[in-house]
Amino acid sequence: MHIPEGFRQGTEPMRSVPEGFRQGTEPIMHIPEGFRQGTEPVRSIPEGFRQGTEPSNLQRKTVACEGEVIDGNCYEFNPTLLAFQDAQALCRALAPNAELASVTTGDLHSRLVSLVTKGGGSNPVLTWLGGTVKNQQASWVDGSEWRYSDWMPGQPNIQTDKPVCVEMFKMDESWWTAADCELKRASICSYQITA
């Protein structure tokens, strides 16, 4: 006898599963980009994002001044002979805000002269200050206004286009001269004392 159209006894070949129909046994679908289940590796915290549990920047590393405190700044004489950039790097290692010293008043200059004279064992050595001269224009590396100077007569006498650096002491006088920044000198660092 002929079986009617559409009649199924359960022994026929299996029908295919309709497109898009899922029984839960298919291979896992891929997770869409950016979708998070909470089991992924932790993302890094964006730069500068604060949760409030980090150490506060206000608790700055307080540094004991090894030199002389003048007007709320610490001035430290360093007898190690270094090129200007290396002396500047050494200052920054002392305290977060340290720079080679700028000299903004005659009183400060004379106090620094005595600091260097004491540090140099009464035999003052050539010492970097935080000044540079470029295109005959002098400036302090810490951004202080240039309102005081004590140049040796005839200085700064610059015959080069490259910047030169400011040193003090030349023949028993505390005059300033401009010198090649690669020369090795003692230095004076300065930084604000955090209250």
MIKOL-72630 format. One record per residue: y, z, x of N, C-alpha, C, CB in turn. Coordinates in steps of 0.001 Angstrom, whole numbers, plus 500000, padded with zeros to 6 digits. Each point is the difference from the previous one (the first is absolute). Last residue first. Glycine has a CB too. Layout:
<pts>
YZXYZXYZXYZX/...
</pts>
This chain:
<pts>
572937552932555536500240501392499607498799500566499282502439499544499830/497725496646504091499858500117498539500091501470499641498553497910499851/503681499298504291499128501147499753499900500124498485500653501216502189/500326494168500580500548501037499140498978501100499831501436498328498803/498784498679505728499552499914498603500588501161499217497856498845500687/501953498339504563500739500813499051499390499840498621502101499778501366/497096499349504468499652499731498597500805500925499118497667499259500624/502759498614504622500327501126499120499665499565498576501859500867501557/496360497602503814500614499710498697500331501295499253498730497823499890/500020499423505331499770501167499157500665499700498647499913501632502018/498587494035500591500976501080500060499454501233499274501895498320500108/496990496200501780499417501272499561501001501126500262497642499156500472/503039495341498278500023500989501082499458501325499470501990498855501101/498737497297496106498651500134500574499957501014501149499549497625499350/504483500960498263499189500928499190498596500214500567501294499266498007/503352499595504714498856499274499448499065501000499317500180498200501802/504862503411498474498942499605500939498902499240499266500506501999501448/504905500364498449499054499176499244498975499479501003501751499331498230/501205505458501896499918498627500486498991499258499133500604500690502383/502645504233497705498958499138499441500050498647500691500118501191497771/501346503921504224500394498756499356498808499228499463501961499913501501/498725504496500898499154499832498822500383498728499254499730502495499814/500377498726505679500837499997498792499071499796498810502049499078501248/496361500940503422500591501294499616500902500003498772499872500509502353/497838495112498776500742500722501041500644501265499451500428497832501161/497724500197495061500094499048501098500831500741501020499814497842498550/498364503004496119499942500483501385499995498854500984498773502011499230/499548496966495721501098500808500539499622500545501373500732500617497664/498106494776498932499497501143500774501199500838500424497961498693500830/500597497018495473501017500916500529499315501176500707501618499340498149/496768495214501109499938501349499446500953500925500736497620499623499334/501985494732499298499832500975501072500113501390499375500955498404501772/497812496164496434500590501325499826499744500870501225499695499808497517/500728494879503121499045500941499406500632501386499896498060498676500941/504181497597501025499977499895498534499066501029499389500509497566500178/502397502989504574498764499444499444500093499942498489498683500892501940/504267501294501422499965498575500367498759499321499426501269500514502108/502141504184497330498724499362499672500068498507500263499554501755498274/502810503229502380500240498697500611498705499199499872501749500936501641/500782503620495938498760499294500286500304498586500504498798501363498238/503677501517504195498802499855499159500424499907498538498588501288501673/504508499484501945499415498679500212498743499752499177500940500067502272/500211504946498657500992498923500090499318498668500338501755501671500728/495348501748496633500472499970501378501033498872500081497773500913500949/501366501323494253499562498973500943500582500223501387499807498399498108/499658504153497341500450500501501292499529499028501080499934502420499188/500992498092494949499251499459501145500609500535501283499397497903498715/500619502266495334500281500685501257499235499269501096500366502255498840/499273496506496608501407500422500009500360500779501254499941500067497523/496178496975499564500389500051501420501463500399500062498296498217500664/497890503070495449501199499204500280500373500159501473500815500271497605/494009500133500745501263500764500033501163499071500334498758502090500707/496411496737499101500958499549498984501298500786499965498070499282498699/497997500961504390499797500768498759501012499637498909499077501856501386/500995496167503040498750499618499320499774500774498701499043499447502228/505866499231499827498991501055500148498760499615499214501787501762500307/502056494835502119499572500687498771498951501056500334500482497928498631/503460498036503522499142501180500184499616500597498644501100500470502230/500418494447499821500179500921498870499015501167500151500769498092498476/499560497789504287501136500889500288500268501016498875500985498150501363/495092499061498527501211499175499828501268500842500118498707498445498517/497775504862501320499602498604499846501252499197499674497651500632499210/500431504595502419501160499106499973499455498580499915501475501614501360/496807503842497439499720498678500555501280499178499906497531500117499340/500642505535500508500956498913499786499519498690500592501823501671500002/496586503313499930499515499076498966500952498866499698498779501881499045/500452500496505869500546500456498723499526498971498970502081501164501063/495844500044504079500301499133498844500642500803498887498078498506500593/502181502609504810499398500397498722500404499044498894500003502387500736/499846498944505025500434498993499030499206500201498711500600498342501850/499956506022500979499347498698500163500577499020498980497874501104500852/503825503788501777499866499172498800499405498625500298501946501208499039/497665503607503034500177498718500665499847498950498898499107500834502299/500284503763496788501341499919500594500233498696500763499987502477500171/495988498097497251500027500941501131501292499903500790497528499845500136/501378497863495691499793499246501233500071500883501235500950498012498872/499806503759496759498673499382499977499683499247501272500203499821497560/504119502096501869498997501074500059498604499395500114501489501523498629/501930495448500772500173500617501316498987501134500172502468499398500004/497802498463495833499357499130500993500087500626501393500569497969498609/501638504271497925498564499985499685499236499182501050500521500234497526/504193499778502607499461501256500541498492500093499715502254501135499671/499970495141498614500074499933501458499391501284500585502094498526499897/498477501293495500498822499225500424499966499868501523500037498726497820/503683503335500250498830500866499806498715499278500422501183501172498099/502902496451501963499976500990501087498802500945499848502518499867500173/498112496862496447499702499380501292499918501047501108501146497905499239/500239503431496460498554499745500034499616499408501361499962499628497480/504576500931501779499359501317500104498477499819500101501893501083498666/500788495118500557500104500453501383499301501333500205502158498780500203/496060497974495868501221500761500330499972500399501477500158500872497616/496346496515500315501118499635499123501281500780500280498320499428498288/496575498724503554501027500955500428501289499629499276498907500359502299/495364499040497045501315499349499953501028501074500333499261498259498248/495195501474503051501227500654499535501212499072499975499090502111500901/495728496495498111500770500294501210501384500456499546498703498284501421/497880502779494949500474498773500659500551500405501365500553498844497765/496325503328497614500628500089501325500357498615500549498710502110500433/499011499667495328501324499375499927500707499983501351500156500745497634/495339501108501679500031498764499213501335499272500042498325501032498538/500110501846505690500304500355498614500157498696499221501145502199500675/497152497703503791500414501415499934500160500454498559501161499762502206/497929495684499062498778500810499981500333501494499885498830498244501387/504599498517499078499431499943498642498701500795499898501045497750499693/501051501828504557500833500797499091499360500046498619502075499374501291/495947497804501839499699501394500304500815500935499096499474499366502393/501406496040497412498696500292499369499618501465500236499269497589500327/504593500818501832500238500066498553498705500366499264501851498280500212/497871500895504355500706501274499794500256500208498507501089499820502287/497115496099499010498988501056500124500620501372499782498704498569501598/504166497667498468499128499964498804498955501107500039500344497527499846/502531502035504006500727500408498790499087500056498764502075498979500976/495549501820503697500871498919499531500580500436498648498630498186501229/499985505756502111499441499002499085501004498883499746498585501771498925/500242503240503909500706498727500142499299498924499174500779500654502314/499588504884496948499075498900500319500749498673500028498090501266498943/503845503114499820500159499527501374499080498823500372500670502316500570/501808499568494798498660499643500456500114499407501405499197499583497608/503760503708498598500024499183501214498557499735500412502244500971500745/500000500208494242499000500328501019500099499024501164498476500953498236/504215501073497034500101499050501118499022500452501072502453499465499500/498543501330494846499347500450501227500144498894501037498344501462498715/504978499854496911499066499052500627499389500641501233501326498025499143/502072504108498136498858499718499123499022498962500533501476500585498150/502481500828504432500395499495498670498811499580499134502126499239501025/496082501863503372501448499788499944500307499364498648500203499727502549/495554502745500563500442499637498655501521499921500008497973501109498923/498220498121505161501169500746499544500379499521498605500813500313502381/494204499400499630501225499777500769501114500889499505499314497650500422/496281501940497650499741500413501391501262499853500860497583499309499747/501174501460494737500858499290500946499788500561501409501707499553498174/494737500151497671500802500981500743500794499244501060498299501874499595/500033496218495577499774499910501428500883501037500682499410497526499851/498164501150495103501141500642500651499675500110501482500636501304497891/497754495299498096499520500696501189501239500639500660497993498367500339/502309500845494481500026499249501257499480500868501121501943498633499202/498081501511495595499454500924500982499878499260501319498744501315498226/502735496315498130501022501007500259499502501022501014500907499677497684/496450496795500454500773499573501173501048501041500359499625497600499384/495684503734498170501359499523499717500678499586501295500155501503497983/494473498254500876500990500881500637501396499412499781498305500763501755/498268498079494446500178499690501421500936501024500628499621497536499564/499184502147495760499143500901500773500149499748501494498386500087498090/503724497407498327500554501347499965499157500976500794500970499501497782/498627495623501683499392500716498887500541501420499889497946498611500269/503969496346501754499793501430500235499407500654498772501908500033501610/498880494875501099499670500658498737499703501458500286499087497853499007/501795498825504466501172500681499434499739500710498683501357498307501119/495313497863500074500941500529500993501174500676499290499336498192501648/496037501480495620501063499110500507500946500744500940499853498652497888/494950502605501662501256500363499312501108499123500561499240502411499621/495531495992500135500927500761500842501284500255499204499026498981502135/496172500656495431501050499138500548500922500833500859499874498458498015/494759502446500984501370500437499724500993499027500628499244502409499905/495881495864498527500571500799501098501472500294499704498383498961501667/498772500347493965500332499196501181500493500909501125500582498020498530/498249503191496890498965500237501015500277499215501273498345500413498180/504186499423497664500136501353500526498960500303501063500935500704497818/500042495100499754499124500885499234500122501446500469498425498091499643/504921497197500334499462501132500761499155500883499099501984499940501540/500331494729499090499379500932499063499371501130500802499563498154498301/502482498002503814500944501054499607499426501001499019501792498386500385/495845496955499692500927500418501066500944501076499476499867497712501061/495372501756496426501252499248500178500879500629501077499895499300497596/494727500922502465501126500797499484501296499236500243498761502179500436/496229495553498700500872500469501078501210500703499390499240498114501525/495839501837496147501177499137500151500898500583501088499883499278497558/494618501289502135501312500644499768501130498995500202499065502220500749/496014496092497625500646500484501236501404500524499685498669498337501387/498091502049494486500477498909500866500578500575501296500495498563497968/497827503842498111499056499873501115500435498902500970498153500803498503/503991500400497299500127501141500898499045499927501169500728501348498080/500209495384498250499060501036499573500086501243500893498484498205499114/504957497414499283499503500852501083499086501071499444502077499571501328/500369495201497611499291501135499403499402500837501132499478498680497866/502829497125502927500892501160499835499321501208499401501843498421499742/495819496968499241501052500130501015500857501230499715500028497496500327/494977502556497677501244499252499806501020500332501100499577499977497508/495121500108503359501027500935499509501310499231499847498869502000501131/496251495535498369500970500466501003501027500912499340499681497887501349/495190501760496837501276499291499912500932500502501091499714499681497511/494788500225502795501182500819499688501262499148499935498914501962501111/496094496096497620500792500310501193501302500713499601499012497987501198/497058502819495365500742498855500516500723500364501303500287499134497644/497112503742499386499285499486501160500735498811500617497842500787498993/503349501626496939500151500917501124499276499527501244500226501832498376/500447495964497161498886500955499985500082500994501153498591498264498905/504992498447497960499591500467501323498892501013499880502288499589500877/500596496054496414499090501128499831499505500417501383499295499217497670/503523496928501517500708501284500143499103501201499857501991498894499133/496218496666498655501134499990500943500651501386500026500402497519499577/494426502271498890501320499562499521501078500140501099499331500682497652/495410498267503324500891501172499848501381499515499574498712501313501766/496285496290497187501239499860500767500892501227499760499858497457499845/494590502107500065501183500000499160501241500000500881498760501215498165/
</pts>
